[in-house]
Amino acid sequence: MTHVTVEEHTVADRVAGPYALTTGPDGALWFTLVQSGRIGRLVPGEEPASHRLDPDCGPTVITPGPDGALWFTETAADRIGRITIDGDIDEFDVPTPGCGPFGIAAGPDGALWFTETAADRIGRITIDGDVTEFPLPVTGAFPSAITAGGDGGMWFTLNQATAIGRIDMNGAVTLHSLPTKEAAPVGIAAGRDGALWFTEIAAGQIGRITPDGQITEFPLPDRAARPHAVTVDEQGTAWFTEWGGNRVGTITPDGSVTVHDLPTPRSEPHGITVGPDGALWTALEIGALARIAPVGSAT
């Protein structure tokens, strides 16, 4: 079993709600503060900073764009935001009112792709702010996280439809139903072997899907852990957060699972990413980012 060290770095007060985070092109961690309407920035070893948005806009997921800026969803405001590494902010309305944009990721076509949780659509926004929306062939599906696959398509979770979807660059959609009913998939990330990893928050499982739709599900030791987000490190190991279990875990391509407790009880880990220092970082809703590194790695 790999042993890890966990360090918590306070970045906001306990009600600000750090939710998602990513590594920016400037070597900093960028994160959303969903409850306070801010975008935060942390260089490991330095003091955190943040940039103010509309306090009620609900920034959720954030990702690097192809233009050297960071792009994020404003779920409560039905907008897509863009922030440069200098802190300049642009915001773009999504045409469908009440659509609830959530997941966002850069695509292979030089645009950003995002999910619309309340409108059963996948959206695409160019770096100039032009938005196109593609309807899904299901209703009430609650499309959630999205990521670029290694096959030239975008893959996403359908939380309420218990399925994984794929959309190509022309808007054609393919859906793959999960074996476990009401599994409620949320997070998704591309692996190093062409497959994708995803979390099943209601089933307490981690799933893996190949580009041709072959699905394998791996039960977690704690089926009530409520796995939420997932990312993949350079070695191809998938790391995930257990929102209900107050842990982070790893799963190897052969399905071997290891979990690690977080030091603060009920810290509510959400997003997780590989940081600029090569360690894993997760956003804790209690107002902190946690750094997770194997024992003996650089700090």
N, C-alpha and C positions, 0 to 999 in steps of 0.2 A: 504494500500500500504506500502511495506517495504521501508524505507529510508536507503540510503547507504552513506558511505563516500568513496571518491576516492582520492588516493594519487599516484602521478606520481614519479617514480624513474628513473632518467637518467642513462642509461647503455651504451650509444654509441652516436656518432654524428648523425645528422639528416639524413645522407645518408647511414648509415650502414644497415638499414633495419631489425630491430627485427621482426621476422615472427611467429615462433612457440615457445612454451615453455612447460616445464613439471617439475614436482617435482622429484628430484633424490633421491637415497637411502641415501644420505649424508645430507638430510635436507636442500638442496639448490635448487633454481630454475635454471634450465639449459635452454638455449634458443639459437636459431639460428639467425645469422646475415647474411641474405641471400645476401645482396648486397656487403658485405665486406669479405665473405669467412671466417667467424670465428664462434666458439662456445663460448657462454658466460655463466657465472655462477654468481649467486647473492644469497648470504645469506641475508635474510631480516635484515636490520639494519647495514649492512656492505657495503664496497665498492665493486663494480662489478669487475670481472676479465674476461679475454677472452683468447681463445686458437686459434692460427692461423692455417688455412687450405690453400689450393690453393685458391687464391683470386677470381678466376672465377668459383669455383665449385658449387656455388649456394646451400648451405645447407638450407633445408626447414623444414621438420618435424622431431621432436626428441622425443624419448620415452625411458623409462627405460627398460632395458633388463633383462632376467632371471638370468644373470651372475653378477649382481651388477654394470654393466657399463651402459652408455647411448648410444643408437643407433640412427643414423640419416641418412636421405637421402641426397645425393648430386645430385640434379636434373640436373644441367648443365653438370656434369662430368660423369653421368651414374654409380655412385658408391654408396655403402652403407658404412657409417662410424661408427666407434665405439670409444668412448672416456671413459677412466676410470675416477673415481672421482679424481685421482691424475693428470689427464691431458694427459695420454698416449693415442695416437691415432693410430688406424689401419684403413685401407681403403680397400674395396673389390670391384672389378669391377663386374658389372652385365653383363652377356654374350651378351645380345642383345644390339648392338650399337644404340644410339639415343633413348633409351627407356624412359628416363625422369622419374626416380623413384621419388615419391612424398610422399604419406602417408606411415607410418610404425607403427606397433604395435606388441607387444609380443603376441604369440599365446598360446593355452593351451598345445601344444606339446613341449614346451621348445625352439622353434625357433622364429625368427622374420618374420613377413609377411609384404609385401610392395606392393604398386601399381606401375604400369609402365604406365604413362599417355599417352605416345606416341606409345606404342607397344601393347595395348589391352591385357595386361597380368597381372597376379598377381604373385609376386615372394615370395620365401621363402628362408631365409638364416639362417643357423645354427650358433651357437656361435663360431664355428671354421671357419666360412666363406664360407661354401659350399652353393651354390645357385642353386635352382630349380625354373623353370618358368612354369606357367600354363596358356595356352591361354584361352581367353574369347570367348564365342560364338557370339560376335558382333564385328564390326569394327568401328573405330572412336569414341569409347565410352568415352575416357578420364577418366579412373578410377582414383579417387582422394583420399579421406580420407579412412582409414580402421581402424577397431577396433575389438577386441574380443567380441563376444556375449556370453551370459550366456548359450547357447545351444551347446557349443563345436565347433562352426564354427567361421569364420572371416567374418565380414560384411563390405561392402564398397559402396561408392557412385560412380555412373557412370554419370559424369557431363554432357556429351554430348548425352548420350543415355536416359536421363530422367528416371533413374531406380536405384534401390538399389539391390546390389548383395550379395550373400553368397557363400563362398567356404568352403568345409569341409577339413579335414586333409589329404584326399586322392586326393584332387584337383577337386572334382565334384562341378560344379557351378550351382547355381539357380539364376534367375533374376526376379525381381518384378518391373513392370512398374508403374510409378507414375500417379495419376489421372490428374495432371496438366501438360499440354504439355510444353516443353521447360523450365521446372522449374530449371534445372541446379543445382542439389544437389552437395554440397561440403563437409561440415563437418558431422561427424557421431560419436555418443558416445552411449555406452550401459547404459540403465537406471537401476534402482534398482529393477524393477519389471519384468525383462526379456525382455522387449521391447527395442527398440533403437530409439534414437532421431537423426534427421538430419536437415540440413539447405537447403533451396531452394533459392539460391542467386539471381536467375533471377525472381522468382515469389514473393519474399517478404513473404515467409511462413516458418514455422517450421513444420517438419513432424515427425510422429511417426509410427514405423512399429513393429508389433508383430512377434515372431519367425515363425508363420504360414503364414506370408505375408499380414496380415490385415493392411492397411495404413489409417492414419488419417492426414489431413493437417490443420494447424491453421494459418490463415492470420495474419500478423503483423499489428499494427496500421499504420505504414508507409510502404506501399508496395514497396517503392523505397529504403528501408534501406540496401539492399544487405547483408543479414545474411551470415556469413562466417564459423565460427568455433563454436563448441558446446562441452560442458562438463557437467557432472552431479555431484552434490555435495552429501554429505552424507545423506541428507534428501530426495534425489530423485528428487530435482528440477534441471531442465536443465538450464544452463546459456549459452548464445550465444553472439557473437559479431555482431554488425551491421556496417560493413565496410563502407557502404555508408551513414549511418545515424549518425556516430560518437557517438555510444551508445553501451552499453551492456544491455542485457535483460534477463529475466527469464521466464520460462514457467513451470507450475505445471502439474502433470499428468492429471489433468482434463482440461488442455488447457488455464488456466488463464495466461495472459501475462502482465508483468510489464517491462518498459524500463527505463534506467538511462542514462542521458547525461554524456559524458566525458568532463572534464574541458577545454582541449585544442582543439580549432577548427581544423577540418581536421586531426586528429591524426591517422587515419587509423588503427583501431584495427583489428588484425588478430587472432592469436591463443589465447586460453583461457584454464586455468587449475585451479584446486584447489591447493593452495600453501601449503608449509610445515607448515604454521601458521594457516591453516584452512580457510583463506580468499580466494577470487577469484583473480587471476592475469591474465592480458591480455597483449599481446605484441603489442606495438604501433610502427608503422613504422617510426615515427618521432624521434626514438632513445630512447624510454623509455619503462618501464614496469609499468602498472598501477595496484594498489591494490584496490580491491573493497570489502568492508565489511559492513554488516548491522550496523546501528548506535547503539553504545553501546557495540560492540564487542571489543576484545582486539586488541591493535595496537602494 
